């Protein structure tokens, strides 16, 4: 879902307390880097665990 709909996750604030890590939205909790055509090039470890 995160890879297919990054704009949706980017519009949802994160409430898990990870703001200290620089996260501003749910997208930040799952995706660390997105390349061309919304291809995830690196996942964030928070969303994996």
C-alpha positions, 0 to 999 in steps of 0.5 A: 500500500505504501509503495502504490499510494505514497500520496495517501500516506503522506497526507496522514499525520504520524502519531506514534511518537517518531517525530524526533526521528524526522518523520512527518507523516505515515509515509515516513514510517514506511518509506525512506526513499522513493525514486522515479515513478514512485518506486520505493528504493529504500524502506524505513525499518520502523514500518518493517518491524 
